[in-house]
Amino acid sequence: MATLQLQSLTLTPSSSLPSLTFSPPIAVTGRRNSSAMPRWSGLRLRLRSVFSTDFPTRITSRTAPRGGRIACEARETAVEVAPITDANWQSLVLESESPVLVEFWAPWCGPCRMIHPIIDELAKEYSGKLKCYKLNTDESPSTASRYGIRSIPTVIIFKDGEKKDTVIGAVPKTTLSSSIEKFL
């Protein structure tokens, strides 16, 4: 069995940090014996977030946080493309009074991930004129099969509850914009 001798360690205070002291020297053997080891609670720094004082932030690394006041400049203007399922398809798409763009996608699809930012941009650009949703074909296969989705990503534009246009594949933003403009 290996034995390790720990010497006492004292850290001197620096600015407002408390000192930490370990003593006396302790012999540690291969067995676990929690009573032989001193309890060390560590040093916990708590800072209040710049944006919210409700949730304290715990710093666990040696490096200080980057303390900028701007979290994301585009956060206020971002439009989230809402997910849609078989359950809410009827009310959100077929009964909508405005045109609706639906992206059929799956999490494992590479081209789907390429087209997501384009759909997000279009949702922001046509906000108020066009509703944009995304339907995960793995979670809602009945709606996908009802509209004959055989490859993804597929974007379908609906107006007055009817399928008006279909775009298959990861296409440029201009292609989708021209399809949308026909039905606004």
BAFI-3210 file (N, C-alpha, C; in Angstrom, 3 decimals, decimal comma, padded with zeros to 6 digits):
// residues 184
n [1|2|3|4|5|6|7|8|9|10|11|12|13|14|15|16|17|18|19|20|21|22|23|24|25|26|27|28|29|30|31|32|33|34|35|36|37|38|39|40|41|42|43|44|45|46|47|48|49|50|51|52|53|54|55|56|57|58|59|60|61|62|63|64|65|66|67|68|69|70|71|72|73|74|75|76|77|78|79|80|81|82|83|84|85|86|87|88|89|90|91|92|93|94|95|96|97|98|99|100|101|102|103|104|105|106|107|108|109|110|111|112|113|114|115|116|117|118|119|120|121|122|123|124|125|126|127|128|129|130|131|132|133|134|135|136|137|138|139|140|141|142|143|144|145|146|147|148|149|150|151|152|153|154|155|156|157|158|159|160|161|162|163|164|165|166|167|168|169|170|171|172|173|174|175|176|177|178|179|180|181|182|183|184]
n.u [000,826|000,549|001,747|001,001|002,271|000,908|001,711|001,294|-000,577|-000,753|-002,502|-001,954|-003,940|-005,303|-006,195|-009,571|-009,997|-010,489|-008,197|-006,910|-006,387|-004,661|-004,159|-003,378|-000,412|-001,357|-001,624|-002,220|-003,732|-004,256|-006,909|-010,229|-010,999|-013,004|-013,070|-010,452|-009,573|-009,469|-012,302|-012,942|-014,315|-013,945|-013,645|-016,083|-017,311|-019,733|-021,550|-023,719|-025,861|-025,696|-028,018|-030,128|-031,124|-032,095|-031,007|-028,134|-024,787|-022,388|-018,972|-016,654|-014,174|-010,684|-010,301|-011,507|-014,880|-015,959|-016,898|-018,826|-021,594|-023,397|-025,332|-026,435|-026,777|-028,689|-030,768|-033,221|-034,443|-034,733|-036,619|-038,321|-038,753|-041,494|-042,047|-044,152|-046,743|-048,447|-050,719|-051,363|-051,552|-053,875|-055,131|-053,100|-052,056|-053,891|-056,219|-055,395|-055,463|-053,620|-050,925|-048,912|-045,738|-044,181|-041,589|-040,401|-038,500|-035,697|-033,802|-031,400|-030,688|-028,471|-028,636|-030,983|-030,182|-028,635|-030,493|-032,033|-031,136|-031,818|-034,587|-035,183|-034,353|-036,175|-038,565|-038,246|-038,039|-040,524|-042,305|-045,467|-046,715|-046,491|-046,707|-044,419|-043,427|-041,945|-041,780|-041,026|-040,263|-039,768|-041,051|-043,669|-044,924|-047,307|-048,466|-046,441|-046,462|-049,033|-048,794|-047,051|-044,250|-041,153|-038,485|-036,210|-034,749|-038,039|-040,015|-043,157|-045,678|-048,621|-051,894|-054,936|-055,564|-054,822|-052,411|-050,002|-047,439|-044,358|-041,069|-038,221|-035,372|-032,173|-032,154|-031,269|-031,857|-033,124|-034,638|-036,619|-037,761|-038,859|-040,851|-042,480|-043,301|-045,152|-047,531|-048,305]
n.v [-001,177|002,181|005,122|008,492|011,580|014,532|017,886|020,826|023,572|026,921|029,628|032,938|035,858|037,614|040,616|040,684|038,026|035,174|033,434|030,118|027,250|024,281|021,825|019,409|017,674|014,824|011,333|009,359|006,439|003,503|002,905|004,193|006,711|008,803|010,263|010,782|012,682|016,207|018,368|020,234|022,984|024,535|027,389|029,597|031,733|034,137|035,815|038,364|038,260|040,424|040,930|039,717|039,537|037,454|034,858|033,564|033,372|030,849|030,663|028,484|028,122|029,054|031,319|034,598|035,653|036,791|039,957|041,443|043,614|043,160|040,628|039,407|041,004|040,636|039,399|040,633|040,970|038,490|035,875|033,121|030,049|028,194|024,860|022,306|019,861|016,688|016,914|019,670|020,525|020,947|023,249|025,234|025,306|024,485|025,908|028,513|032,013|033,497|033,083|030,103|028,765|025,699|023,784|020,629|018,412|016,627|015,671|014,304|014,990|016,434|018,461|019,675|021,012|022,896|024,515|025,579|028,156|029,812|029,578|030,715|033,364|034,070|033,896|036,033|038,129|038,088|038,502|038,794|038,766|036,188|032,974|030,845|027,512|024,481|021,031|018,057|015,183|012,689|012,682|013,285|011,464|010,885|013,229|013,985|011,817|012,104|014,332|013,411|013,440|012,566|013,077|015,016|018,190|019,485|022,100|023,443|025,578|026,870|028,111|029,409|026,917|025,112|023,268|024,994|025,401|023,623|023,073|021,253|020,067|021,543|024,705|027,932|031,089|032,937|031,385|030,341|032,754|033,780|031,893|032,347|034,994|034,771|034,115|036,022]
n.w [000,000|-000,867|000,704|001,274|002,163|003,214|003,366|005,426|004,142|003,354|002,132|001,350|001,991|-000,743|-001,905|-001,476|-000,955|001,123|003,337|002,949|004,807|005,413|007,708|010,212|008,865|006,956|006,795|004,045|003,056|000,985|001,465|001,681|003,826|005,128|007,463|008,119|006,363|005,987|005,906|003,097|001,809|-000,363|-002,575|-003,242|-005,562|-006,101|-008,454|-009,540|-012,314|-015,161|-016,531|-015,159|-011,847|-010,504|-010,706|-009,474|-010,673|-010,836|-010,631|-011,899|-012,978|-013,366|-014,841|-015,290|-015,931|-019,158|-019,186|-020,748|-021,533|-023,529|-024,623|-026,922|-029,854|-031,817|-030,570|-029,884|-032,338|-033,404|-034,876|-033,971|-035,544|-035,242|-034,035|-035,422|-035,151|-035,772|-034,231|-033,942|-036,556|-038,165|-037,006|-037,091|-039,709|-041,843|-041,188|-041,171|-041,806|-043,153|-045,574|-045,290|-044,588|-044,542|-043,343|-043,913|-042,147|-040,618|-037,722|-038,284|-040,818|-042,999|-045,154|-044,262|-041,964|-043,198|-044,467|-042,434|-041,290|-043,421|-043,579|-041,107|-041,584|-043,605|-042,173|-040,453|-042,275|-043,628|-041,595|-040,135|-042,597|-043,516|-042,135|-040,565|-040,136|-038,794|-039,420|-037,921|-039,485|-038,435|-035,988|-036,667|-038,707|-040,104|-041,176|-042,917|-044,724|-045,747|-047,383|-049,257|-048,798|-049,714|-049,778|-047,858|-047,105|-047,497|-048,585|-048,212|-049,378|-048,139|-048,778|-047,781|-046,689|-048,631|-050,502|-052,229|-053,414|-053,836|-052,747|-053,138|-051,453|-050,455|-051,144|-052,618|-050,924|-052,584|-054,320|-052,639|-051,783|-054,181|-054,632|-052,408|-052,807|-054,870|-053,629|-051,803]
ca.u [000,000|001,323|001,371|001,320|002,306|000,543|002,219|000,309|-000,551|-001,450|-002,542|-002,112|-005,050|-005,006|-007,340|-010,672|-010,196|-010,080|-007,087|-007,255|-005,349|-004,778|-003,223|-001,976|-000,111|-002,222|-001,166|-003,307|-003,444|-005,065|-008,303|-010,957|-011,393|-013,400|-012,835|-009,057|-009,333|-010,186|-013,359|-012,585|-015,510|-013,562|-013,888|-017,208|-017,566|-021,062|-021,764|-025,059|-025,887|-025,958|-029,373|-031,132|-030,594|-032,783|-030,240|-026,704|-023,912|-021,277|-017,766|-015,951|-012,861|-009,729|-010,383|-012,650|-015,826|-015,890|-017,989|-019,536|-022,996|-024,241|-025,393|-026,629|-027,418|-029,819|-031,751|-034,515|-035,042|-034,808|-037,942|-038,199|-039,663|-042,124|-042,283|-045,556|-046,909|-049,713|-051,817|-051,773|-051,473|-055,159|-055,395|-052,052|-051,761|-055,058|-057,208|-054,738|-055,961|-052,495|-050,122|-048,073|-044,597|-043,831|-040,365|-040,372|-037,094|-035,365|-032,559|-030,233|-030,547|-027,488|-029,187|-031,993|-029,453|-028,158|-031,594|-032,637|-030,906|-032,545|-035,993|-035,223|-034,275|-037,442|-039,578|-038,044|-038,293|-041,950|-043,063|-046,743|-047,312|-046,371|-046,389|-043,436|-043,356|-041,122|-042,366|-040,060|-040,910|-039,616|-042,038|-045,014|-044,853|-048,586|-048,621|-045,456|-046,915|-050,249|-048,397|-046,124|-042,860|-040,256|-037,120|-036,160|-035,804|-039,082|-040,739|-044,458|-046,399|-050,070|-052,719|-056,339|-055,650|-054,458|-051,006|-049,838|-046,134|-043,424|-039,657|-037,516|-033,923|-031,568|-032,096|-030,903|-032,909|-033,847|-035,624|-037,741|-038,395|-039,701|-042,031|-043,318|-043,852|-046,292|-048,749|-048,564]
ca.v [000,000|003,421|006,143|009,831|012,536|015,881|018,918|021,882|024,555|028,156|030,628|034,254|036,578|038,536|041,543|040,366|036,595|034,629|032,487|028,717|026,587|022,848|021,324|019,011|016,710|013,648|010,164|008,799|005,078|003,068|002,793|005,456|007,004|010,199|010,978|011,159|013,824|017,401|018,818|021,472|023,395|025,237|028,813|029,844|033,124|034,318|037,106|038,567|038,458|041,796|041,038|039,215|039,366|036,330|033,627|033,800|032,600|030,276|030,589|027,274|028,051|030,043|032,534|035,457|035,673|037,953|040,712|042,385|043,843|042,788|039,171|039,135|042,175|040,246|038,682|041,313|040,894|037,104|035,268|031,673|029,260|027,277|023,489|021,929|018,410|016,174|017,347|021,053|020,796|021,463|024,612|026,191|025,380|024,406|026,920|029,815|033,010|033,995|031,997|029,368|028,026|024,586|023,051|019,237|018,162|015,622|016,062|013,626|015,439|017,504|019,591|020,355|021,950|023,986|025,391|026,181|029,609|030,499|029,626|031,705|034,685|034,314|034,129|037,395|039,045|038,105|038,503|039,482|038,443|034,752|032,180|029,803|026,405|023,342|019,759|016,970|014,033|011,518|012,779|013,426|010,815|010,808|014,453|013,917|010,864|012,657|015,268|012,743|013,839|011,432|013,517|016,213|019,109|019,885|023,279|023,556|026,808|026,677|029,318|029,040|025,494|024,289|023,206|025,825|025,244|022,727|023,203|020,104|020,174|022,748|025,656|029,275|031,939|033,590|030,427|030,325|034,079|033,903|031,047|033,020|036,228|034,434|033,865|037,094]
ca.w [000,000|-000,944|001,676|000,795|003,269|002,805|004,250|005,623|003,065|003,704|001,070|001,952|001,378|-001,820|-001,960|-000,563|-000,861|002,419|003,288|003,101|005,581|005,624|008,707|010,198|007,817|007,050|006,063|003,251|002,627|-000,144|001,852|001,821|005,198|005,039|008,721|008,197|005,487|006,431|005,002|002,414|001,070|-001,579|-002,657|-004,134|-005,895|-006,676|-009,079|-010,064|-013,752|-015,569|-017,041|-014,228|-010,505|-009,897|-010,739|-009,322|-011,543|-010,090|-011,440|-011,520|-013,595|-012,891|-015,624|-014,984|-017,047|-020,033|-018,584|-021,600|-021,219|-024,663|-024,772|-028,345|-030,428|-032,656|-029,768|-029,920|-033,661|-033,849|-034,959|-033,830|-036,368|-034,294|-034,495|-035,598|-035,064|-036,308|-033,359|-034,180|-037,987|-038,650|-036,530|-037,441|-041,144|-042,722|-040,830|-041,101|-042,748|-043,938|-046,158|-044,336|-045,121|-043,656|-043,690|-043,459|-041,864|-039,601|-037,053|-038,841|-042,212|-043,189|-045,913|-043,435|-041,106|-044,049|-044,850|-041,239|-041,180|-044,502|-043,141|-040,029|-042,220|-044,291|-041,143|-039,972|-043,390|-043,959|-040,354|-040,271|-043,900|-043,738|-040,946|-040,873|-039,184|-039,200|-038,997|-037,837|-040,126|-037,566|-034,913|-037,252|-040,023|-040,827|-041,973|-043,999|-045,745|-046,351|-048,433|-050,170|-048,563|-049,937|-049,490|-047,038|-046,712|-048,433|-048,123|-048,867|-049,079|-048,094|-048,732|-047,594|-046,374|-049,783|-050,897|-053,419|-054,049|-053,151|-053,100|-052,552|-051,358|-049,885|-052,258|-052,169|-050,372|-053,683|-054,838|-051,701|-051,803|-055,373|-054,410|-051,413|-053,399|-055,722|-052,857|-050,834]
c.u [000,872|000,814|001,850|001,244|001,976|001,075|001,156|000,520|-001,336|-001,365|-002,775|-003,226|-004,564|-006,265|-008,408|-010,898|-009,736|-008,914|-007,604|-006,102|-005,663|-003,757|-003,960|-001,688|-000,894|-001,606|-002,362|-002,890|-004,350|-006,548|-008,942|-011,376|-011,722|-013,147|-011,386|-008,751|-010,089|-011,239|-012,938|-013,747|-015,169|-013,890|-014,990|-017,388|-018,937|-021,164|-023,201|-024,948|-026,209|-027,420|-030,431|-030,502|-031,239|-031,911|-028,757|-025,907|-022,735|-020,095|-016,973|-014,563|-011,955|-009,861|-011,636|-013,591|-015,609|-017,112|-018,691|-020,998|-023,917|-024,201|-025,512|-027,387|-028,668|-030,931|-033,134|-035,212|-035,195|-036,259|-037,734|-039,215|-040,206|-042,253|-043,782|-045,625|-048,210|-050,897|-052,293|-051,715|-052,738|-055,343|-054,356|-051,816|-053,032|-056,105|-056,616|-055,300|-054,852|-051,745|-049,182|-046,968|-044,253|-042,589|-040,467|-038,904|-036,946|-034,019|-031,293|-029,892|-029,582|-028,016|-030,270|-031,330|-028,915|-029,271|-032,267|-032,381|-031,649|-034,014|-036,152|-035,196|-035,585|-038,566|-039,472|-038,428|-039,790|-042,838|-044,327|-047,462|-047,423|-046,052|-045,445|-043,406|-042,388|-041,730|-041,299|-040,745|-040,763|-040,675|-043,472|-045,059|-046,176|-048,813|-047,654|-045,915|-048,186|-049,916|-047,309|-044,676|-041,979|-038,802|-037,198|-034,826|-036,788|-039,819|-042,024|-045,106|-047,887|-050,751|-054,168|-056,505|-055,274|-052,965|-050,854|-048,525|-045,256|-042,018|-038,925|-036,015|-033,468|-031,312|-031,693|-032,123|-033,747|-034,920|-036,860|-038,485|-039,306|-040,954|-043,001|-044,030|-045,081|-047,608|-049,026|-049,545]
c.v [001,243|004,411|007,479|010,788|013,913|016,866|020,000|022,958|025,768|029,097|031,983|035,014|037,567|039,348|041,095|038,870|036,080|033,662|031,079|028,032|025,107|022,459|020,296|018,098|015,414|012,511|009,560|007,415|004,735|002,968|004,176|005,605|008,485|010,961|011,432|012,394|015,043|017,795|020,158|021,872|024,156|026,713|029,042|031,335|033,206|035,733|037,199|038,845|039,916|041,972|040,619|039,024|038,189|035,079|033,932|032,881|032,109|030,140|029,376|027,190|029,132|031,365|033,316|035,461|036,912|038,788|041,704|042,498|043,434|041,283|038,810|040,312|041,808|039,564|039,312|041,149|039,468|036,613|033,768|030,980|028,152|025,873|023,205|020,411|017,991|016,731|018,769|021,471|021,485|022,935|025,626|026,345|025,467|025,480|028,319|030,754|033,589|032,819|031,385|028,634|026,948|023,901|021,657|018,858|017,006|016,002|015,453|014,114|016,625|018,690|020,358|021,384|023,119|024,986|026,067|027,690|030,401|030,634|030,648|033,130|035,039|034,598|035,550|038,409|039,191|038,070|039,353|039,180|036,949|034,076|031,065|028,780|025,362|022,078|018,679|015,709|012,753|011,505|012,849|012,791|010,818|012,053|014,440|012,961|011,358|013,599|014,700|013,165|012,599|011,795|014,822|016,907|019,369|021,051|023,354|024,859|026,527|028,041|028,874|027,532|024,568|024,379|023,956|025,588|024,345|022,973|022,095|020,350|021,471|023,710|027,033|030,062|032,580|032,678|030,383|031,655|034,245|033,043|031,713|034,216|035,941|034,374|034,924|038,107]
c.w [000,000|000,093|001,158|001,960|002,711|003,835|004,418|004,563|003,509|002,520|001,721|001,244|000,322|-002,039|-000,994|-000,415|000,493|002,264|003,519|003,823|005,692|006,674|009,543|009,008|008,048|006,241|005,345|002,801|001,464|000,185|001,933|003,270|005,244|006,332|008,839|007,358|006,007|005,402|004,415|001,537|-000,192|-001,509|-003,667|-004,332|-006,525|-007,211|-009,529|-011,561|-014,056|-015,937|-016,044|-012,870|-009,805|-009,773|-010,589|-010,228|-010,728|-011,027|-010,983|-012,143|-013,015|-013,617|-015,273|-016,185|-017,907|-019,728|-019,476|-021,237|-022,353|-024,828|-026,238|-028,929|-031,212|-031,869|-029,878|-031,266|-034,166|-033,837|-034,944|-034,742|-035,477|-034,874|-034,553|-035,590|-035,738|-035,531|-033,653|-035,652|-038,499|-038,266|-036,999|-038,940|-041,977|-042,429|-040,724|-042,167|-043,606|-044,554|-045,118|-045,088|-044,099|-044,196|-043,081|-043,329|-040,884|-038,984|-037,657|-040,251|-042,314|-043,986|-045,150|-042,530|-041,907|-044,348|-043,649|-041,130|-042,257|-044,128|-042,018|-040,590|-042,910|-043,298|-040,606|-041,052|-043,700|-042,714|-040,512|-041,574|-044,127|-042,413|-041,369|-039,744|-039,710|-038,617|-039,060|-038,370|-039,311|-036,468|-035,430|-038,640|-040,791|-041,684|-043,150|-045,093|-046,445|-047,511|-049,340|-050,019|-048,678|-049,711|-048,701|-047,261|-047,859|-047,809|-048,927|-048,417|-049,195|-048,093|-048,724|-047,387|-047,508|-050,065|-052,215|-054,148|-053,186|-053,667|-052,372|-052,574|-050,724|-051,036|-051,727|-051,678|-051,481|-054,272|-053,946|-051,694|-053,016|-055,262|-053,436|-052,023|-054,280|-054,952|-051,787|-051,392]
res [m|a|t|l|q|l|q|s|l|t|l|t|p|s|s|s|l|p|s|l|t|f|s|p|p|i|a|v|t|g|r|r|n|s|s|a|m|p|r|w|s|g|l|r|l|r|l|r|s|v|f|s|t|d|f|p|t|r|i|t|s|r|t|a|p|r|g|g|r|i|a|c|e|a|r|e|t|a|v|e|v|a|p|i|t|d|a|n|w|q|s|l|v|l|e|s|e|s|p|v|l|v|e|f|w|a|p|w|c|g|p|c|r|m|i|h|p|i|i|d|e|l|a|k|e|y|s|g|k|l|k|c|y|k|l|n|t|d|e|s|p|s|t|a|s|r|y|g|i|r|s|i|p|t|v|i|i|f|k|d|g|e|k|k|d|t|v|i|g|a|v|p|k|t|t|l|s|s|s|i|e|k|f|l]
***
